[in-house]
Protein backbone atom coordinates (compact mmCIF):
# COMPACT_ATOMS: atom_id res chain seq x y z
CA UNK A 1 0.00 0.00 0.00
CA UNK A 2 1.47 3.28 -1.11
CA UNK A 3 0.91 6.45 0.83
CA UNK A 4 0.44 9.72 -0.96
CA UNK A 5 2.64 12.46 0.27
CA UNK A 6 1.00 15.85 0.06
CA UNK A 7 3.48 18.53 -0.75
CA UNK A 8 2.86 22.13 0.08
CA UNK A 9 2.88 24.48 -2.81
CA UNK A 10 5.68 26.94 -2.44
CA UNK A 11 4.80 30.45 -3.43
CA UNK A 12 7.72 32.02 -5.20
CA UNK A 13 8.07 35.69 -5.70
CA UNK A 14 9.27 37.02 -8.96
CA UNK A 15 12.63 38.67 -8.82
CA UNK A 16 11.17 41.91 -10.10
CA UNK A 17 8.28 41.90 -7.61
CA UNK A 18 8.24 44.91 -5.29
CA UNK A 19 6.93 45.13 -1.76
CA UNK A 20 3.52 46.76 -1.40
CA UNK A 21 3.78 50.52 -1.31
CA UNK A 22 2.42 52.45 1.70
CA UNK A 23 -0.97 54.10 1.27
CA UNK A 24 -0.79 57.55 -0.29
CA UNK A 25 -0.81 60.50 2.09
CA UNK A 26 -4.06 62.41 1.62
CA UNK A 27 -3.79 66.07 0.65
CA UNK A 28 -4.06 68.55 3.53
CA UNK A 29 -7.60 69.74 4.28
CA UNK A 30 -8.66 73.31 3.79
CA UNK A 31 -7.31 75.77 6.36
CA UNK A 32 -10.51 76.05 8.43
CA UNK A 33 -10.84 72.26 8.70
CA UNK A 34 -7.16 71.97 9.62
CA UNK A 35 -7.56 74.52 12.42
CA UNK A 36 -10.73 72.76 13.59
CA UNK A 37 -8.96 69.39 13.75
CA UNK A 38 -6.00 70.90 15.62
CA UNK A 39 -8.27 72.54 18.22
CA UNK A 40 -10.17 69.26 18.69
CA UNK A 41 -6.87 67.35 19.09
CA UNK A 42 -5.60 69.91 21.61
CA UNK A 43 -8.77 69.68 23.71
CA UNK A 44 -8.91 65.86 23.55
CA UNK A 45 -5.27 65.59 24.62
CA UNK A 46 -5.84 68.05 27.46
CA UNK A 47 -8.72 65.99 28.85
CA UNK A 48 -6.91 62.69 28.23
CA UNK A 49 -3.68 63.83 29.88
CA UNK A 50 -5.54 65.06 32.98
CA UNK A 51 -7.49 61.80 33.26
CA UNK A 52 -4.34 59.71 32.75
CA UNK A 53 -2.48 61.68 35.44
CA UNK A 54 -5.31 61.09 37.92
CA UNK A 55 -5.37 57.35 37.17
CA UNK A 56 -1.61 57.14 37.53
CA UNK A 57 -1.70 58.82 40.93
CA UNK A 58 -4.03 56.07 42.12
CA UNK A 59 -2.02 53.17 40.61
CA UNK A 60 0.64 53.05 43.35
CA UNK A 61 -1.97 53.01 46.12
CA UNK A 62 -3.92 50.32 44.25
CA UNK A 63 -0.78 48.16 43.88
CA UNK A 64 0.13 48.44 47.56
CA UNK A 65 -3.45 47.70 48.62
CA UNK A 66 -3.58 44.61 46.39
CA UNK A 67 -0.18 43.38 47.57
CA UNK A 68 -1.14 43.82 51.22
CA UNK A 69 -4.29 41.80 50.59
CA UNK A 70 -2.28 39.00 48.97
CA UNK A 71 0.12 38.87 51.92
CA UNK A 72 -2.80 38.29 54.26
CA UNK A 73 -4.08 35.40 52.14
CA UNK A 74 -0.79 33.54 51.46
CA UNK A 75 2.50 33.01 53.25
CA UNK A 76 5.20 35.57 52.47
CA UNK A 77 7.38 34.59 49.52
CA UNK A 78 10.34 36.82 48.56
CA UNK A 79 10.36 35.55 44.96
CA UNK A 80 6.68 36.28 44.53
CA UNK A 81 7.14 39.73 46.08
CA UNK A 82 10.00 40.46 43.65
CA UNK A 83 7.92 39.32 40.68
CA UNK A 84 4.97 41.46 41.70
CA UNK A 85 7.17 44.51 42.32
CA UNK A 86 9.06 44.04 39.01
CA UNK A 87 5.77 43.79 37.16
CA UNK A 88 4.42 46.96 38.80
CA UNK A 89 7.71 48.79 38.15
CA UNK A 90 7.53 47.92 34.44
CA UNK A 91 3.93 49.11 34.29
CA UNK A 92 4.86 52.36 36.05
CA UNK A 93 7.79 52.98 33.70
CA UNK A 94 5.48 52.48 30.72
CA UNK A 95 2.94 54.85 32.27
CA UNK A 96 5.70 57.47 32.66
CA UNK A 97 6.56 57.21 28.96
CA UNK A 98 2.88 57.44 28.04
CA UNK A 99 2.42 60.51 30.23
CA UNK A 100 5.48 62.21 28.70
CA UNK A 101 4.23 61.47 25.19
CA UNK A 102 0.77 62.88 25.98
CA UNK A 103 2.18 66.12 27.38
CA UNK A 104 4.63 66.54 24.49
CA UNK A 105 1.81 66.07 21.97
CA UNK A 106 -0.38 68.49 23.94
CA UNK A 107 2.39 71.12 23.89
CA UNK A 108 2.84 70.66 20.13
CA UNK A 109 -0.87 71.10 19.40
CA UNK A 110 -1.14 74.12 21.72
CA UNK A 111 1.66 75.83 19.80
CA UNK A 112 0.09 74.84 16.48
CA UNK A 113 -3.27 76.35 17.43
CA UNK A 114 -1.55 79.51 18.71
CA UNK A 115 0.21 79.89 15.34
CA UNK A 116 -3.07 79.44 13.46
CA UNK A 117 -4.80 81.99 15.69
CA UNK A 118 -1.95 84.44 15.23
CA UNK A 119 -1.65 84.11 11.45
CA UNK A 120 -5.25 83.28 10.41
CA UNK A 121 -7.64 84.87 12.91
CA UNK A 122 -10.71 84.89 10.63
CA UNK A 123 -10.38 81.20 9.77
CA UNK A 124 -9.74 80.35 13.43
CA UNK A 125 -12.97 82.12 14.49
CA UNK A 126 -14.95 80.10 11.89
CA UNK A 127 -13.29 76.84 12.99
CA UNK A 128 -14.15 77.51 16.65
CA UNK A 129 -17.74 78.32 15.67
CA UNK A 130 -18.05 74.97 13.88
CA UNK A 131 -16.91 73.14 17.02
CA UNK A 132 -19.33 75.16 19.19
CA UNK A 133 -22.24 74.30 16.87
CA UNK A 134 -21.33 70.59 16.90
CA UNK A 135 -21.04 70.55 20.70
CA UNK A 136 -24.39 72.34 21.02
CA UNK A 137 -26.01 69.58 18.95
CA UNK A 138 -24.28 66.87 21.03
CA UNK A 139 -25.47 68.45 24.28
CA UNK A 140 -29.11 67.72 23.41
CA UNK A 141 -28.50 64.01 22.82
CA UNK A 142 -29.55 61.54 25.53
CA UNK A 143 -26.75 60.58 27.91
CA UNK A 144 -24.59 63.59 27.07
CA UNK A 145 -22.59 65.21 29.87
CA UNK A 146 -24.23 68.64 29.58
CA UNK A 147 -22.15 70.20 32.33
CA UNK A 148 -18.83 69.24 30.71
CA UNK A 149 -20.06 70.30 27.26
CA UNK A 150 -21.27 73.67 28.58
CA UNK A 151 -17.87 74.33 30.18
CA UNK A 152 -16.08 73.51 26.95
CA UNK A 153 -18.40 75.72 24.90
CA UNK A 154 -17.77 78.56 27.36
CA UNK A 155 -13.99 78.18 26.95
CA UNK A 156 -14.26 78.09 23.15
CA UNK A 157 -16.43 81.22 23.13
CA UNK A 158 -13.91 83.03 25.32
CA UNK A 159 -11.20 81.96 22.87
CA UNK A 160 -13.33 83.32 20.01
CA UNK A 161 -13.87 86.63 21.80
CA UNK A 162 -10.13 87.06 22.37
CA UNK A 163 -9.56 86.65 18.62
CA UNK A 164 -12.26 89.19 17.76
CA UNK A 165 -11.04 91.78 20.26
CA UNK A 166 -9.32 94.74 18.58
CA UNK A 167 -5.62 95.10 19.14
CA UNK A 168 -4.54 97.90 21.53
CA UNK A 169 -3.45 101.07 19.70
CA UNK A 170 0.25 101.31 19.01
CA UNK A 171 1.80 104.53 20.41
CA UNK A 172 3.25 106.79 17.69
CA UNK A 173 6.97 106.54 17.19
CA UNK A 174 9.18 109.58 17.25
CA UNK A 175 10.85 110.31 13.89
CA UNK A 176 14.35 108.90 13.68
CA UNK A 177 15.85 111.87 11.82
CA UNK A 178 14.91 114.38 14.48
CA UNK A 179 17.90 116.71 14.86
CA UNK A 180 18.91 117.64 18.40
CA UNK A 181 18.51 121.33 19.38
CA UNK A 182 21.61 123.48 18.69
CA UNK A 183 23.88 123.75 21.65
CA UNK A 184 25.51 127.03 22.69
CA UNK A 185 29.29 127.02 22.53
CA UNK A 186 30.86 126.79 25.94
CA UNK A 187 32.57 129.98 27.13
CA UNK A 188 36.34 129.59 27.18
CA UNK A 189 37.90 130.32 30.53
CA UNK A 190 40.86 132.80 30.52
CA UNK A 191 44.16 131.05 31.00
CA UNK A 192 46.15 132.02 34.11
CA UNK A 193 48.69 134.86 33.45
CA UNK A 194 46.53 136.33 30.68
CA UNK A 195 44.84 139.67 31.15
CA UNK A 196 42.68 141.88 29.08
CA UNK A 197 45.49 144.44 28.69
CA UNK A 198 47.65 144.58 25.56
C-alpha positions as CSV (number, residue, x, y, z in Angstrom):
1,X,0.0,0.0,0.0
2,X,1.5,3.3,-1.1
3,X,0.9,6.5,0.8
4,X,0.4,9.7,-1.0
5,X,2.6,12.5,0.3
6,X,1.0,15.9,0.1
7,X,3.5,18.5,-0.7
8,X,2.9,22.1,0.1
9,X,2.9,24.5,-2.8
10,X,5.7,26.9,-2.4
11,X,4.8,30.4,-3.4
12,X,7.7,32.0,-5.2
13,X,8.1,35.7,-5.7
14,X,9.3,37.0,-9.0
15,X,12.6,38.7,-8.8
16,X,11.2,41.9,-10.1
17,X,8.3,41.9,-7.6
18,X,8.2,44.9,-5.3
19,X,6.9,45.1,-1.8
20,X,3.5,46.8,-1.4
21,X,3.8,50.5,-1.3
22,X,2.4,52.5,1.7
23,X,-1.0,54.1,1.3
24,X,-0.8,57.5,-0.3
25,X,-0.8,60.5,2.1
26,X,-4.1,62.4,1.6
27,X,-3.8,66.1,0.7
28,X,-4.1,68.6,3.5
29,X,-7.6,69.7,4.3
30,X,-8.7,73.3,3.8
31,X,-7.3,75.8,6.4
32,X,-10.5,76.1,8.4
33,X,-10.8,72.3,8.7
34,X,-7.2,72.0,9.6
35,X,-7.6,74.5,12.4
36,X,-10.7,72.8,13.6
37,X,-9.0,69.4,13.8
38,X,-6.0,70.9,15.6
39,X,-8.3,72.5,18.2
40,X,-10.2,69.3,18.7
41,X,-6.9,67.3,19.1
42,X,-5.6,69.9,21.6
43,X,-8.8,69.7,23.7
44,X,-8.9,65.9,23.5
45,X,-5.3,65.6,24.6
46,X,-5.8,68.1,27.5
47,X,-8.7,66.0,28.9
48,X,-6.9,62.7,28.2
49,X,-3.7,63.8,29.9
50,X,-5.5,65.1,33.0
51,X,-7.5,61.8,33.3
52,X,-4.3,59.7,32.7
53,X,-2.5,61.7,35.4
54,X,-5.3,61.1,37.9
55,X,-5.4,57.4,37.2
56,X,-1.6,57.1,37.5
57,X,-1.7,58.8,40.9
58,X,-4.0,56.1,42.1
59,X,-2.0,53.2,40.6
60,X,0.6,53.1,43.3
61,X,-2.0,53.0,46.1
62,X,-3.9,50.3,44.2
63,X,-0.8,48.2,43.9
64,X,0.1,48.4,47.6
65,X,-3.4,47.7,48.6
66,X,-3.6,44.6,46.4
67,X,-0.2,43.4,47.6
68,X,-1.1,43.8,51.2
69,X,-4.3,41.8,50.6
70,X,-2.3,39.0,49.0
71,X,0.1,38.9,51.9
72,X,-2.8,38.3,54.3
73,X,-4.1,35.4,52.1
74,X,-0.8,33.5,51.5
75,X,2.5,33.0,53.2
76,X,5.2,35.6,52.5
77,X,7.4,34.6,49.5
78,X,10.3,36.8,48.6
79,X,10.4,35.6,45.0
80,X,6.7,36.3,44.5
81,X,7.1,39.7,46.1
82,X,10.0,40.5,43.6
83,X,7.9,39.3,40.7
84,X,5.0,41.5,41.7
85,X,7.2,44.5,42.3
86,X,9.1,44.0,39.0
87,X,5.8,43.8,37.2
88,X,4.4,47.0,38.8
89,X,7.7,48.8,38.2
90,X,7.5,47.9,34.4
91,X,3.9,49.1,34.3
92,X,4.9,52.4,36.0
93,X,7.8,53.0,33.7
94,X,5.5,52.5,30.7
95,X,2.9,54.8,32.3
96,X,5.7,57.5,32.7
97,X,6.6,57.2,29.0
98,X,2.9,57.4,28.0
99,X,2.4,60.5,30.2
100,X,5.5,62.2,28.7
101,X,4.2,61.5,25.2
102,X,0.8,62.9,26.0
103,X,2.2,66.1,27.4
104,X,4.6,66.5,24.5
105,X,1.8,66.1,22.0
106,X,-0.4,68.5,23.9
107,X,2.4,71.1,23.9
108,X,2.8,70.7,20.1
109,X,-0.9,71.1,19.4
110,X,-1.1,74.1,21.7
111,X,1.7,75.8,19.8
112,X,0.1,74.8,16.5
113,X,-3.3,76.3,17.4
114,X,-1.5,79.5,18.7
115,X,0.2,79.9,15.3
116,X,-3.1,79.4,13.5
117,X,-4.8,82.0,15.7
118,X,-1.9,84.4,15.2
119,X,-1.7,84.1,11.4
120,X,-5.3,83.3,10.4
121,X,-7.6,84.9,12.9
122,X,-10.7,84.9,10.6
123,X,-10.4,81.2,9.8
124,X,-9.7,80.3,13.4
125,X,-13.0,82.1,14.5
126,X,-14.9,80.1,11.9
127,X,-13.3,76.8,13.0
128,X,-14.2,77.5,16.6
129,X,-17.7,78.3,15.7
130,X,-18.0,75.0,13.9
131,X,-16.9,73.1,17.0
132,X,-19.3,75.2,19.2
133,X,-22.2,74.3,16.9
134,X,-21.3,70.6,16.9
135,X,-21.0,70.5,20.7
136,X,-24.4,72.3,21.0
137,X,-26.0,69.6,19.0
138,X,-24.3,66.9,21.0
139,X,-25.5,68.4,24.3
140,X,-29.1,67.7,23.4
141,X,-28.5,64.0,22.8
142,X,-29.5,61.5,25.5
143,X,-26.8,60.6,27.9
144,X,-24.6,63.6,27.1
145,X,-22.6,65.2,29.9
146,X,-24.2,68.6,29.6
147,X,-22.2,70.2,32.3
148,X,-18.8,69.2,30.7
149,X,-20.1,70.3,27.3
150,X,-21.3,73.7,28.6
151,X,-17.9,74.3,30.2
152,X,-16.1,73.5,27.0
153,X,-18.4,75.7,24.9
154,X,-17.8,78.6,27.4
155,X,-14.0,78.2,26.9
156,X,-14.3,78.1,23.1
157,X,-16.4,81.2,23.1
158,X,-13.9,83.0,25.3
159,X,-11.2,82.0,22.9
160,X,-13.3,83.3,20.0
161,X,-13.9,86.6,21.8
162,X,-10.1,87.1,22.4
163,X,-9.6,86.6,18.6
164,X,-12.3,89.2,17.8
165,X,-11.0,91.8,20.3
166,X,-9.3,94.7,18.6
167,X,-5.6,95.1,19.1
168,X,-4.5,97.9,21.5
169,X,-3.4,101.1,19.7
170,X,0.3,101.3,19.0
171,X,1.8,104.5,20.4
172,X,3.3,106.8,17.7
173,X,7.0,106.5,17.2
174,X,9.2,109.6,17.2
175,X,10.9,110.3,13.9
176,X,14.4,108.9,13.7
177,X,15.8,111.9,11.8
178,X,14.9,114.4,14.5
179,X,17.9,116.7,14.9
180,X,18.9,117.6,18.4
181,X,18.5,121.3,19.4
182,X,21.6,123.5,18.7
183,X,23.9,123.7,21.7
184,X,25.5,127.0,22.7
185,X,29.3,127.0,22.5
186,X,30.9,126.8,25.9
187,X,32.6,130.0,27.1
188,X,36.3,129.6,27.2
189,X,37.9,130.3,30.5
190,X,40.9,132.8,30.5
191,X,44.2,131.0,31.0
192,X,46.2,132.0,34.1
193,X,48.7,134.9,33.4
194,X,46.5,136.3,30.7
195,X,44.8,139.7,31.1
196,X,42.7,141.9,29.1
197,X,45.5,144.4,28.7
198,X,47.7,144.6,25.6
